[in-house]
């Protein structure tokens, strides 16, 4: 029987996959009239301000020591400022569903970084098989012929892959915030991300000159409240409780959700090659994330323990 705590964590994992799966469609609508840097600057500022208000209402204050804020700044670069902007720019050239598929590589990069550098979690051959499947799927999605020409679409796809690397590093680095309320690193990193991006927005995009549609504003608000503020609180909670590899496993749930939202609301369609790559990526992440099958002898062992309890 699944414990109530584990059931709650799995429900949060599903909710996180849903709000992040929807983010790609929100971004796709947002960048129609809001440039990527300005969109993400506003996204991080609104989400960070919302979390700060909630913290104040709970009687909590962000830490003031420079060491913690340096960690917030690093987390902001890895988990918001850089990957958010890369994905927003990429969605000027690729569909939201394709972006969510490529971003599902995050658990695979988490595995590779964990295996090669940090080694903070146990890994096995089944996870290695998952990596091979995921990389094979990515090759099918991007297409082998794409590497013969450096077109905008290819660069955009590689930008999403680079964002996945950033997310993987962020999931591992997020372990440094143990002991803090999950809302604190979420708020601190978002405010830091806004501080990084706002000067670029003011200089490059001159947002006061933009003509923004109502649809883009609505997408920005949904992106900030649900896919950023709420998502980050859930994310840091799960990193502490489940670990970085398990938390990034929500990518295999996020893929069908994100692709489905793009298909239903944005009318996106994909080639058979992309769909085959999608299956391989999901299978790879699934192999890396789902616990090993239960041994057939385990139920018998449990029954024997019940009948002959240890003294």
C-alpha positions as CSV (number, residue, x, y, z in Angstrom):
1,X,0.0,0.0,0.0
2,X,1.3,3.5,-0.9
3,X,1.9,5.6,2.2
4,X,-0.1,8.9,2.5
5,X,3.2,10.9,2.3
6,X,4.3,9.1,-0.9
7,X,0.9,9.5,-2.4
8,X,1.0,13.2,-1.7
9,X,4.4,13.5,-3.3
10,X,3.3,11.7,-6.4
11,X,0.2,13.9,-6.6
12,X,2.5,16.9,-6.4
13,X,4.7,15.4,-9.1
14,X,1.7,15.1,-11.4
15,X,0.6,18.7,-10.6
16,X,4.2,20.0,-11.3
17,X,4.2,18.1,-14.7
18,X,0.8,19.7,-15.6
19,X,1.7,23.3,-14.8
20,X,5.1,23.0,-16.4
21,X,3.6,21.2,-19.4
22,X,1.2,24.1,-19.9
23,X,4.1,26.6,-19.6
24,X,5.3,25.9,-23.2
25,X,1.9,26.9,-24.7
26,X,1.8,30.0,-22.5
27,X,5.2,31.0,-23.7
28,X,4.2,30.3,-27.3
29,X,1.3,32.7,-27.0
30,X,3.3,35.2,-24.9
31,X,6.2,35.7,-27.4
32,X,3.7,36.6,-30.2
33,X,3.8,40.2,-29.0
34,X,6.3,40.2,-26.0
35,X,10.0,39.7,-26.8
36,X,11.6,36.7,-25.0
37,X,13.8,38.7,-22.6
38,X,11.0,41.0,-21.5
39,X,8.6,38.1,-21.2
40,X,10.9,36.2,-18.9
41,X,11.9,39.3,-16.9
42,X,8.2,40.0,-16.2
43,X,7.6,36.3,-15.5
44,X,10.3,36.1,-12.9
45,X,9.5,39.5,-11.3
46,X,5.7,38.8,-11.0
47,X,6.3,35.2,-9.7
48,X,9.0,36.3,-7.2
49,X,6.8,39.2,-6.0
50,X,3.9,36.9,-5.4
51,X,6.0,34.5,-3.4
52,X,7.5,37.3,-1.3
53,X,3.9,38.5,-0.5
54,X,3.0,35.0,0.6
55,X,6.1,34.7,2.7
56,X,5.3,37.9,4.4
57,X,1.8,36.8,5.1
58,X,3.2,33.6,6.7
59,X,5.5,35.7,8.9
60,X,8.7,34.5,7.1
61,X,11.5,36.6,5.8
62,X,14.2,35.7,3.3
63,X,17.7,35.1,4.6
64,X,20.0,38.2,4.5
65,X,23.4,36.6,4.5
66,X,25.5,36.9,1.3
67,X,26.3,33.2,1.1
68,X,22.6,32.3,0.7
69,X,22.0,35.0,-1.8
70,X,25.0,33.9,-3.8
71,X,23.3,30.5,-3.9
72,X,20.1,32.1,-4.9
73,X,21.9,33.9,-7.8
74,X,23.5,30.7,-9.1
75,X,20.1,28.9,-8.9
76,X,18.5,31.8,-10.8
77,X,21.0,31.4,-13.6
78,X,20.5,27.7,-13.8
79,X,16.8,27.4,-13.2
80,X,15.1,30.6,-14.5
81,X,17.0,33.4,-16.2
82,X,19.0,31.4,-18.7
83,X,16.8,28.4,-19.5
84,X,13.5,30.4,-19.4
85,X,15.0,32.9,-21.9
86,X,16.4,30.1,-24.2
87,X,13.1,28.4,-24.4
88,X,11.2,31.6,-25.0
89,X,13.5,32.5,-27.8
90,X,13.4,29.0,-29.2
91,X,9.5,29.1,-29.3
92,X,9.7,31.9,-31.8
93,X,11.0,29.3,-34.3
94,X,9.7,25.9,-33.0
95,X,6.3,24.7,-31.8
96,X,5.5,24.4,-28.1
97,X,5.1,20.6,-28.3
98,X,8.5,20.2,-29.8
99,X,10.0,22.3,-27.1
100,X,8.4,20.3,-24.3
101,X,9.7,17.0,-25.9
102,X,13.3,18.3,-26.1
103,X,13.1,19.7,-22.6
104,X,12.2,16.2,-21.4
105,X,15.9,15.4,-21.7
106,X,16.5,17.0,-18.3
107,X,16.5,13.7,-16.3
108,X,19.0,12.3,-18.8
109,X,21.4,15.1,-18.3
110,X,20.8,14.9,-14.5
111,X,21.8,11.3,-14.7
112,X,25.0,12.1,-16.8
113,X,26.0,14.9,-14.4
114,X,25.3,12.7,-11.4
115,X,27.3,9.8,-12.8
116,X,30.2,11.8,-14.1
117,X,30.6,14.6,-11.5
118,X,28.5,14.7,-8.3
119,X,27.7,11.0,-7.7
120,X,25.3,12.0,-5.0
121,X,22.7,9.3,-5.9
122,X,23.0,5.6,-6.7
123,X,22.8,4.8,-10.4
124,X,22.4,1.5,-12.3
125,X,22.5,-0.1,-15.7
126,X,18.7,0.4,-16.2
127,X,19.2,4.2,-16.0
128,X,22.0,3.9,-18.5
129,X,19.6,2.2,-20.9
130,X,17.3,5.1,-20.3
131,X,20.0,7.6,-21.3
132,X,20.6,5.7,-24.6
133,X,16.9,5.6,-25.4
134,X,16.6,9.4,-24.7
135,X,19.5,10.4,-26.8
136,X,18.3,8.2,-29.7
137,X,14.9,9.8,-29.4
138,X,16.5,13.3,-29.5
139,X,18.3,12.4,-32.7
140,X,15.0,11.3,-34.3
141,X,13.3,14.5,-33.2
142,X,16.0,16.9,-34.4
143,X,16.7,14.8,-37.4
144,X,20.1,13.6,-38.6
145,X,19.9,15.7,-41.8
146,X,19.5,18.9,-39.7
147,X,23.1,18.8,-38.7
148,X,24.1,19.4,-42.3
149,X,22.8,22.9,-42.1
150,X,22.8,25.4,-39.3
151,X,19.3,26.7,-39.8
152,X,17.4,28.7,-37.3
153,X,15.2,25.8,-36.4
154,X,18.2,23.7,-35.5
155,X,19.7,26.4,-33.4
156,X,16.4,26.8,-31.6
157,X,16.1,23.1,-30.9
158,X,19.7,23.1,-29.5
159,X,18.8,26.1,-27.4
160,X,16.0,24.0,-25.7
161,X,18.5,21.1,-25.2
162,X,20.9,23.6,-23.5
163,X,18.0,24.7,-21.3
164,X,17.6,21.1,-20.3
165,X,21.2,20.9,-19.3
166,X,20.6,24.0,-17.1
167,X,17.6,22.5,-15.5
168,X,19.6,19.3,-14.7
169,X,22.3,21.3,-13.0
170,X,19.7,23.3,-11.1
171,X,18.0,20.2,-9.8
172,X,21.4,19.0,-8.4
173,X,22.4,22.4,-7.1
174,X,18.9,22.8,-5.4
175,X,20.0,20.3,-2.8
176,X,22.0,23.1,-1.2
177,X,18.8,24.7,0.1
178,X,17.9,21.9,2.5
179,X,16.6,23.3,5.8
180,X,15.0,26.3,4.1
181,X,11.2,26.6,3.6
182,X,10.7,25.5,-0.1
183,X,9.2,28.9,-0.8
184,X,12.4,30.7,0.2
185,X,14.8,29.4,-2.5
186,X,11.9,29.7,-5.0
187,X,11.3,33.4,-4.2
188,X,15.0,34.2,-3.8
189,X,16.1,32.7,-7.1
190,X,13.2,34.3,-9.0
191,X,13.9,37.8,-7.6
192,X,17.6,37.2,-8.5
193,X,16.6,36.1,-12.0
194,X,14.5,39.3,-12.4
195,X,17.4,41.4,-11.3
196,X,19.6,39.8,-14.0
197,X,17.0,40.2,-16.8
198,X,15.4,43.5,-16.2
199,X,18.4,45.6,-17.3
200,X,18.7,43.6,-20.5
201,X,14.9,44.1,-21.2
202,X,15.2,47.8,-20.7
203,X,18.2,48.2,-23.0
204,X,17.3,45.7,-25.7
205,X,13.5,45.5,-25.9
206,X,12.5,49.0,-24.6
207,X,9.2,47.5,-23.2
208,X,7.5,50.9,-23.0
209,X,7.4,50.9,-26.9
210,X,5.8,47.5,-27.2
211,X,2.2,46.9,-28.4
212,X,1.1,43.9,-26.4
213,X,-2.0,41.8,-27.1
214,X,-4.5,40.8,-24.4
215,X,-3.7,37.1,-25.2
216,X,0.0,37.6,-24.5
217,X,-0.7,39.4,-21.2
218,X,-3.1,36.6,-20.1
219,X,-0.5,34.0,-21.0
220,X,2.2,36.0,-19.0
221,X,0.0,36.1,-15.9
222,X,-0.8,32.3,-16.1
223,X,2.8,31.6,-16.7
224,X,3.9,33.7,-13.7
225,X,1.3,32.5,-11.2
226,X,0.9,28.8,-12.1
227,X,3.9,27.7,-14.1
228,X,6.4,29.6,-12.1
229,X,5.4,30.7,-8.5
230,X,3.3,27.6,-7.8
231,X,5.6,25.3,-9.8
232,X,8.8,26.5,-8.0
233,X,7.3,25.9,-4.5
234,X,6.4,22.3,-5.5
235,X,9.7,21.8,-7.2
236,X,11.9,22.7,-4.2
237,X,9.7,20.6,-1.9
238,X,10.1,17.5,-4.1
239,X,13.9,18.0,-4.6
240,X,14.2,17.8,-0.8
241,X,11.9,14.8,-0.4
242,X,12.5,12.7,-3.5
243,X,15.9,13.8,-4.8
244,X,17.0,15.5,-8.0
245,X,16.8,12.5,-10.3
246,X,13.3,11.5,-9.1
247,X,12.0,15.1,-9.2
248,X,13.1,15.7,-12.8
249,X,11.3,12.4,-13.7
250,X,8.2,14.5,-14.0
251,X,9.5,15.2,-17.5
252,X,8.0,12.0,-18.8
253,X,4.6,13.1,-17.5
254,X,5.1,16.6,-18.8
255,X,5.7,15.5,-22.3
256,X,2.3,14.0,-23.2
257,X,0.6,16.8,-21.2
258,X,2.5,19.6,-23.0
259,X,2.2,18.0,-26.4
260,X,-1.6,17.4,-25.8
261,X,-2.1,21.1,-24.7
262,X,-0.3,22.3,-27.8
263,X,-2.3,20.0,-30.1
264,X,-5.7,20.9,-28.6
265,X,-5.3,24.7,-28.1
266,X,-2.7,25.6,-30.6
267,X,-3.5,23.1,-33.4
268,X,0.1,21.7,-33.5
269,X,0.8,18.5,-35.4
270,X,4.0,16.4,-35.7
271,X,5.7,14.2,-38.2
272,X,6.0,10.4,-37.6
273,X,9.7,10.8,-36.9
274,X,9.0,13.3,-34.1
275,X,6.4,11.0,-32.6
276,X,8.8,8.1,-32.7
277,X,11.4,10.2,-31.0
278,X,8.8,11.2,-28.4
279,X,8.2,7.6,-27.6
280,X,11.9,6.9,-27.2
281,X,12.4,9.9,-25.0
282,X,9.5,9.0,-22.7
283,X,10.6,5.4,-22.6
284,X,14.1,6.5,-21.6
285,X,13.0,8.8,-18.8
286,X,10.5,6.2,-17.6
287,X,13.3,3.6,-17.4
288,X,15.4,6.0,-15.4
289,X,12.7,7.1,-13.0
290,X,10.4,4.3,-12.2
291,X,11.5,2.0,-9.3
292,X,12.7,-1.5,-10.3
293,X,10.0,-4.2,-10.5
294,X,9.1,-6.0,-7.2
295,X,10.7,-9.4,-6.9
296,X,8.2,-12.3,-7.0
297,X,9.5,-13.6,-3.7
298,X,8.9,-10.3,-1.9
299,X,5.2,-11.0,-1.1
300,X,6.2,-14.5,0.3
301,X,8.9,-12.9,2.4
302,X,6.3,-10.5,3.8
303,X,3.9,-13.3,4.7
304,X,6.7,-15.3,6.4
305,X,7.6,-12.3,8.4
306,X,4.0,-11.8,9.5
307,X,3.6,-15.5,10.5
308,X,7.0,-15.7,12.2
309,X,7.8,-12.3,13.6
310,X,11.4,-11.7,14.7
311,X,11.8,-11.7,18.5
